[in-house]
Amino acid sequence: TVLFGLKSKPSARVERWMLRLMPYSYTIKYVKGENNCADALSRLIGDRKLPHNDKFLEEESEYYVNVVTKEAVPNTLSLEEIERCSKEDTELKQVRACYHQASWDKKCVNYLPIRDEISCVGDIVLRRTRIVIPRELRHKCIQLAHEGHLGIVGTKERLRTKCYWPKMHIDVEKFVNSCKGCQLVSHPSRPEPMKSTQLPS
């Protein structure tokens, strides 16, 4: 199916639908257009209020956070590896401390503008649905994203779907500009300059 096919990477819109549907057990069936009745009016939301259950909402919220964390892990990097490195990372230790104390100081100056987007799951730090990669794994992440030599723009776009760290764009530019494979492709060999032939006297 479109949702679970592995032949191509789904779009961001399809990925959001995958996250929404994960809590449910369902079977996808094809229905011909002629048999698909237009019943939009029967699905309008009424004024009646649903019962409020704090425990259910808390469990559901925790479930979605765990799903987002798992889905945000870059390929060939395990969640355990990211958690282990995040736990030992000095910068992320400070970020977690600021987050839990709800007090952001100059030690986390790079995270101040996005402090409202930061959350923590165990020792893993998230910016919305993207994992903040610990310093030890950043070079490896860029290597993985640069497979196929996509160039600076393509590598940045691939990383931004799942990863984040301060000044990531600068690290990507340095890596791609020093990539020997990219240099060979982007700088083709030039023909030797032509020499003028001396006319006989």
Rosetta silent file (secondary structure, phi, psi, omega in degrees, C-alpha in Angstrom):
SEQUENCE: TVLFGLKSKPSARVERWMLRLMPYSYTIKYVKGENNCADALSRLIGDRKLPHNDKFLEEESEYYVNVVTKEAVPNTLSLEEIERCSKEDTELKQVRACYHQASWDKKCVNYLPIRDEISCVGDIVLRRTRIVIPRELRHKCIQLAHEGHLGIVGTKERLRTKCYWPKMHIDVEKFVNSCKGCQLVSHPSRPEPMKSTQLPS
SCORE:     score description
SCORE:     0.000 S_00000001
   1 L     0.000  170.891  178.967    0.000    0.000    0.000 S_00000001
   2 L   -64.177  -37.051 -174.664    0.947    3.658   -0.189 S_00000001
   3 L   -70.066  -38.611 -171.057    1.275    3.863    3.591 S_00000001
   4 L  -117.389    8.924  177.820    3.588    0.943    4.163 S_00000001
   5 L   -68.178  144.387 -177.178    5.365    0.460    0.836 S_00000001
   6 L  -105.599    3.386 -175.826    9.166    0.461    1.076 S_00000001
   7 L   -72.641  -30.349 -179.239    9.924    1.293   -2.556 S_00000001
   8 L  -144.675  155.331 -179.673    9.954    5.043   -2.005 S_00000001
   9 L   -74.732  128.672 -179.680   10.045    7.451    0.922 S_00000001
  10 L   -68.915  157.120  177.936    6.540    8.739    1.769 S_00000001
  11 L   -72.055  167.608  179.874    5.839   12.456    1.732 S_00000001
  12 H   -60.301  -35.985 -179.867    5.582   14.456    4.962 S_00000001
  13 H   -64.961  -43.243  179.119    1.765   14.453    4.622 S_00000001
  14 H   -67.462  -38.465  178.084    1.638   10.641    4.360 S_00000001
  15 H   -61.194  -38.467  178.084    4.053   10.292    7.304 S_00000001
  16 H   -64.685  -38.952  177.159    1.701   12.426    9.438 S_00000001
  17 H   -65.914  -37.574  178.133   -1.210   10.143    8.514 S_00000001
  18 H   -59.965  -42.994  179.400    0.911    7.096    9.433 S_00000001
  19 H   -64.895  -38.992  179.834    1.508    8.552   12.903 S_00000001
  20 H   -66.788  -35.273 -173.767   -2.200    9.295   13.345 S_00000001
  21 H   -88.305  -12.030 -175.329   -3.269    5.783   12.331 S_00000001
  22 L   -58.506  -33.998 -179.199   -0.668    3.831   14.325 S_00000001
  23 L   -69.646  -11.116 -171.867   -2.823    3.495   17.504 S_00000001
  24 L  -106.960  148.853  173.299   -5.571    1.704   15.548 S_00000001
  25 L  -101.435  117.890 -173.716   -5.939   -1.834   14.243 S_00000001
  26 L  -148.501  164.522  176.434   -7.536   -1.685   10.802 S_00000001
  27 L  -121.732  129.619 -179.597   -7.729   -3.340    7.397 S_00000001
  28 L   -88.819  122.751  179.261   -7.367   -1.324    4.205 S_00000001
  29 L  -123.765  142.819  178.444   -9.927   -2.281    1.549 S_00000001
  30 L   -83.868  131.175  177.184  -10.375   -0.890   -1.926 S_00000001
  31 L  -122.521  126.070  178.918  -13.822    0.581   -2.645 S_00000001
  32 L   -61.591  149.628 -179.048  -14.808    1.547   -6.179 S_00000001
  33 H   -59.124  -36.133 -178.492  -15.722    5.174   -6.677 S_00000001
  34 H   -69.641  -20.822  178.935  -19.270    4.283   -7.772 S_00000001
  35 H   -96.920   -1.750 -176.631  -19.828    2.463   -4.449 S_00000001
  36 L   -92.688   99.760 -175.691  -18.379    5.242   -2.318 S_00000001
  37 L   -74.881  141.111  175.818  -21.377    7.200   -1.046 S_00000001
  38 L   -82.230  105.957 -176.184  -21.003   10.882   -0.243 S_00000001
  39 L  -127.219   39.497 -177.192  -22.066   11.038    3.405 S_00000001
  40 H   -60.824  -35.619 -176.381  -20.282   14.130    4.666 S_00000001
  41 H   -66.428  -29.154 -178.996  -23.423   15.496    6.360 S_00000001
  42 H   -76.204   -8.115 -177.051  -23.756   12.404    8.569 S_00000001
  43 H  -108.484   10.887  177.962  -20.288   13.004    9.963 S_00000001
  44 L   -66.015  140.993 -178.435  -20.741   16.538   11.208 S_00000001
  45 L   -79.571  128.420  179.357  -19.648   16.975   14.819 S_00000001
  46 L   -83.908 -171.366 -178.225  -22.514   17.754   17.177 S_00000001
  47 L   -90.174   -8.910 -176.137  -22.569   19.833   20.348 S_00000001
  48 L   -69.012  143.350 -176.933  -22.498   16.899   22.767 S_00000001
  49 L   -97.415  139.418  177.138  -19.357   16.669   24.865 S_00000001
  50 L   -81.759  149.700  178.808  -17.338   13.494   25.247 S_00000001
  51 L   -62.542  140.921 -177.587  -16.415   12.344   28.769 S_00000001
  52 L   -92.744  128.880 -178.930  -13.048   13.669   29.933 S_00000001
  53 L  -131.821  101.610 -176.327  -10.506   11.100   31.058 S_00000001
  54 H   -62.105  -39.908 -177.613   -7.192   12.545   32.238 S_00000001
  55 H   -64.887  -42.842  179.324   -5.521    9.152   32.566 S_00000001
  56 H   -62.891  -44.616 -179.400   -6.476    8.142   29.027 S_00000001
  57 H   -63.220  -38.382  179.533   -5.257   11.472   27.613 S_00000001
  58 H   -65.657  -44.571  179.189   -1.985   11.164   29.518 S_00000001
  59 H   -65.395  -40.371 -179.777   -1.376    7.609   28.254 S_00000001
  60 H   -65.295  -41.947  179.334   -2.321    8.603   24.702 S_00000001
  61 H   -62.943  -42.756  178.938    0.011   11.622   24.784 S_00000001
  62 H   -63.110  -38.973  179.270    2.869    9.470   26.062 S_00000001
  63 H   -61.922  -46.740 -178.755    2.188    6.926   23.306 S_00000001
  64 H   -64.560  -38.860  177.981    2.341    9.563   20.567 S_00000001
  65 H   -61.360  -42.982  178.789    5.564   11.026   21.982 S_00000001
  66 H   -64.768  -38.684  178.477    7.153    7.571   21.915 S_00000001
  67 H   -64.428  -45.905 -179.914    5.957    7.010   18.344 S_00000001
  68 H   -60.926  -42.181  179.438    7.346   10.356   17.192 S_00000001
  69 H   -61.264  -45.259 -178.467   10.673    9.598   18.866 S_00000001
  70 H   -65.973  -41.896 -178.227   10.918    6.193   17.211 S_00000001
  71 H   -70.267  -22.649 -176.916    9.921    7.499   13.764 S_00000001
  72 L   -82.914   -6.466 -177.666   12.462   10.333   13.993 S_00000001
  73 L   -70.968  125.148  177.524   15.449    7.989   14.292 S_00000001
  74 L   -63.769  150.702  179.160   17.654    8.192   11.161 S_00000001
  75 L   -60.424  143.143 -179.739   18.217    4.931    9.284 S_00000001
  76 L    69.328    5.892  169.897   21.195    2.819   10.513 S_00000001
  77 L  -115.525  123.118 -177.798   21.257    4.753   13.813 S_00000001
  78 L   -84.483  153.621  177.995   19.598    2.920   16.675 S_00000001
  79 H   -62.577  -35.960  179.475   17.513    4.647   19.318 S_00000001
  80 H   -63.896  -40.828  179.854   19.696    3.009   21.979 S_00000001
  81 H   -65.198  -42.832  179.227   22.857    4.486   20.436 S_00000001
  82 H   -64.920  -41.511 -179.620   21.345    7.969   20.293 S_00000001
  83 H   -65.620  -40.471 -179.740   20.108    7.699   23.892 S_00000001
  84 H   -63.800  -46.759 -179.386   23.508    6.499   25.132 S_00000001
  85 H   -69.223  -34.970  178.097   25.389    9.324   23.411 S_00000001
  86 H   -65.236  -37.480 -179.606   22.770   11.893   24.451 S_00000001
  87 H   -63.372  -35.343 -176.772   23.146   10.836   28.077 S_00000001
  88 H   -91.716  -11.033 -175.933   26.913   11.467   27.962 S_00000001
  89 L   -74.148  122.656 -176.578   26.757   14.650   25.847 S_00000001
  90 H   -61.347  -43.780 -178.406   27.675   17.727   27.935 S_00000001
  91 H   -63.256  -44.373 -178.159   25.592   20.141   25.847 S_00000001
  92 H   -72.785  -26.586  172.829   22.464   17.982   25.964 S_00000001
  93 H   -60.215  -44.442  179.440   22.884   17.469   29.720 S_00000001
  94 H   -66.305  -38.485  178.970   22.566   21.235   30.118 S_00000001
  95 H   -63.820  -44.283  179.372   19.568   21.343   27.765 S_00000001
  96 H   -62.965  -40.343  179.617   17.777   18.624   29.752 S_00000001
  97 H   -63.706  -44.414  178.649   18.498   20.430   33.013 S_00000001
  98 H   -63.790  -39.656 -178.869   17.125   23.719   31.651 S_00000001
  99 H   -64.805  -47.499 -176.716   14.066   21.950   30.242 S_00000001
 100 H   -70.595  -30.118  178.863   13.173   20.145   33.478 S_00000001
 101 H   -87.480   -8.100 -176.866   13.789   23.264   35.598 S_00000001
 102 L    54.362   37.294  179.426   11.899   25.473   33.099 S_00000001
 103 L  -141.249  111.732 -175.654   14.761   27.943   33.413 S_00000001
 104 L  -102.669  125.614 -179.352   16.986   28.651   30.412 S_00000001
 105 L  -115.861 -172.232 -175.036   20.356   30.324   30.975 S_00000001
 106 H   -68.187  -17.270  178.460   23.344   31.370   28.850 S_00000001
 107 H   -63.555  -28.192 -178.925   24.768   27.844   28.878 S_00000001
 108 H  -112.828   42.027 -174.581   22.068   26.890   26.379 S_00000001
 109 H   -59.423  -32.312 -179.819   22.191   30.090   24.324 S_00000001
 110 H   -70.332  -18.856 -176.944   21.831   28.148   21.041 S_00000001
 111 H  -103.637   -6.387 -178.641   18.548   26.650   22.263 S_00000001
 112 H   -58.411  -44.897 -178.843   16.970   29.806   23.718 S_00000001
 113 H   -64.723  -21.598 -176.805   15.160   30.832   20.495 S_00000001
 114 H  -116.227   19.429 -174.462   13.579   27.349   20.213 S_00000001
 115 H   -60.041  -29.251  179.429   13.060   26.569   23.912 S_00000001
 116 H   -74.945  -12.339 -179.999    9.278   26.322   23.428 S_00000001
 117 H   -99.227   -4.170 -175.348    9.818   23.572   20.832 S_00000001
 118 E   -86.684  139.324  171.776   12.078   21.443   23.064 S_00000001
 119 E  -145.257  165.198 -178.298   10.907   18.281   24.841 S_00000001
 120 E  -129.912  137.790  172.473   12.656   15.291   26.401 S_00000001
 121 E  -123.798  100.923 -172.461   11.948   11.562   26.261 S_00000001
 122 L    65.755 -126.102  178.463   14.292    9.942   28.745 S_00000001
 123 L   -94.278   -0.737 -179.299   17.766   11.194   27.820 S_00000001
 124 E   -88.693  133.290  178.969   16.760   12.007   24.233 S_00000001
 125 E  -102.903  134.588  179.833   16.093   15.657   23.391 S_00000001
 126 E  -118.222  144.485  164.778   13.548   16.540   20.705 S_00000001
 127 E  -110.569  103.174 -170.424   12.838   19.688   18.761 S_00000001
 128 L    55.963 -112.603 -178.603    9.178   19.136   17.886 S_00000001
 129 L  -104.489   11.328 -179.364    9.342   15.798   15.986 S_00000001
 130 E  -108.830  140.212  179.407   13.078   15.919   15.235 S_00000001
 131 E   -80.840  133.944  172.675   15.773   14.362   17.398 S_00000001
 132 E   -80.771  112.656 -173.554   18.559   16.650   18.605 S_00000001
 133 L   -78.432  130.203  176.144   21.634   14.651   17.628 S_00000001
 134 L   -65.489  154.963 -173.862   24.469   14.477   20.204 S_00000001
 135 H   -55.339  -38.596 -176.806   27.843   15.838   19.078 S_00000001
 136 H   -61.304  -28.668 -174.727   29.442   12.377   18.846 S_00000001
 137 H  -103.604    0.332 -174.766   26.953   11.218   16.169 S_00000001
 138 H   -66.542  -42.829  179.279   26.644   14.374   14.063 S_00000001
 139 H   -62.769  -40.857  178.599   29.414   13.500   11.603 S_00000001
 140 H   -63.875  -39.773  178.916   27.927   10.026   11.142 S_00000001
 141 H   -62.136  -42.601  179.584   24.480   11.544   10.507 S_00000001
 142 H   -65.308  -40.077  177.633   25.866   13.819    7.810 S_00000001
 143 H   -58.853  -44.947 -179.788   27.644   10.860    6.203 S_00000001
 144 H   -64.671  -42.186 -178.460   24.387    8.894    6.073 S_00000001
 145 H   -70.290  -24.704 -176.262   22.423   11.840    4.686 S_00000001
 146 L   -90.033    1.647  177.537   25.093   12.510    2.055 S_00000001
 147 L   -58.250  131.839 -176.168   24.939    8.996    0.567 S_00000001
 148 L    92.842   -1.834  177.186   24.449    9.397   -3.162 S_00000001
 149 L    51.445   63.680 -176.190   26.299   12.742   -3.083 S_00000001
 150 L   -77.439   -8.566 -175.234   23.163   14.880   -3.093 S_00000001
 151 H    87.945  177.960 -176.029   25.050   18.130   -2.679 S_00000001
 152 H   -65.019  -49.286 -176.548   24.647   20.721    0.063 S_00000001
 153 H   -64.020  -47.076 -178.974   20.943   21.464   -0.478 S_00000001
 154 H   -63.540  -39.468  179.108   19.890   17.809   -0.825 S_00000001
 155 H   -66.534  -41.699  177.825   21.877   16.741    2.253 S_00000001
 156 H   -62.147  -44.625 -178.507   20.353   19.551    4.345 S_00000001
 157 H   -62.699  -41.250  179.866   16.833   18.654    3.242 S_00000001
 158 H   -65.427  -41.492 -179.887   17.327   14.987    4.096 S_00000001
 159 H   -67.086  -40.215 -174.399   18.703   15.804    7.559 S_00000001
 160 H   -67.117  -15.082  178.415   15.993   18.339    8.385 S_00000001
 161 L   -71.377  -28.319 -174.683   13.249   15.725    8.078 S_00000001
 162 L  -133.093  -18.959 -171.487   14.451   13.876   11.198 S_00000001
 163 E  -120.705  160.376  173.227   17.453   15.602   12.782 S_00000001
 164 E  -156.091  144.733  161.997   18.448   18.871   14.380 S_00000001
 165 L  -162.220  155.778 -177.522   21.414   20.457   16.089 S_00000001
 166 L   -59.315  138.314  177.784   22.611   24.085   16.298 S_00000001
 167 L    59.715   33.220  179.408   24.510   25.325   13.211 S_00000001
 168 H   -60.821  -37.621 -177.609   23.765   22.094   11.376 S_00000001
 169 H   -62.875  -33.910  178.965   23.849   23.909    8.028 S_00000001
 170 H   -68.761  -43.259  178.687   27.460   25.017    8.625 S_00000001
 171 H   -61.896  -39.853  179.712   28.575   21.457    9.450 S_00000001
 172 H   -65.235  -44.727 -179.344   26.863   20.157    6.298 S_00000001
 173 H   -61.531  -42.789  178.380   28.507   22.784    4.088 S_00000001
 174 H   -62.847  -42.743 -178.177   31.974   21.985    5.499 S_00000001
 175 H   -64.803  -49.500 -176.405   31.434   18.243    5.013 S_00000001
 176 H   -66.721  -38.936  179.931   30.127   18.480    1.436 S_00000001
 177 H   -66.862  -22.617  178.613   32.780   21.006    0.385 S_00000001
 178 L   -99.658    3.821 -179.288   35.481   18.603    1.596 S_00000001
 179 L   -75.360  119.597 -177.392   33.875   15.518   -0.025 S_00000001
 180 H   -66.026  -37.355  179.247   36.329   14.133   -2.606 S_00000001
 181 H   -61.425  -43.041  179.004   33.576   12.379   -4.551 S_00000001
 182 H   -67.174  -36.478 -179.724   31.653   15.629   -4.975 S_00000001
 183 H   -65.280  -38.096  179.287   34.820   17.473   -5.982 S_00000001
 184 H   -65.122  -38.093 -177.737   35.534   14.969   -8.740 S_00000001
 185 H   -77.324  -41.140 -173.192   32.028   15.354  -10.151 S_00000001
 186 H   -82.294  -14.969  179.746   31.659   19.110   -9.762 S_00000001
 187 L  -121.488   81.414 -179.536   35.111   19.996  -11.133 S_00000001
 188 L   -66.471  152.198  179.986   35.536   18.308  -14.510 S_00000001
 189 L   -66.210  137.441 -178.532   39.003   18.193  -16.033 S_00000001
 190 L   -94.340  147.574  178.175   39.723   21.105  -18.326 S_00000001
 191 L   -68.597  150.503  178.414   41.364   20.708  -21.735 S_00000001
 192 L   -62.186  142.345  178.666   44.959   21.755  -22.072 S_00000001
 193 L   -64.792  144.439 -179.223   45.378   25.317  -23.340 S_00000001
 194 L   -78.121  141.109  177.543   46.132   25.611  -27.025 S_00000001
 195 L  -102.554  140.471  177.188   49.556   26.781  -28.080 S_00000001
 196 L   -76.271  137.993 -179.863   50.057   29.049  -31.020 S_00000001
 197 L   -88.430  129.870  179.412   52.144   27.549  -33.791 S_00000001
 198 L   -75.258  132.557  177.804   55.076   29.624  -34.925 S_00000001
 199 L   -77.066  142.295  178.786   55.101   30.363  -38.626 S_00000001
 200 L   -65.726  143.099 -179.643   58.283   29.499  -40.488 S_00000001
 201 L   -85.104    0.000    0.000   60.425   32.489  -41.304 S_00000001
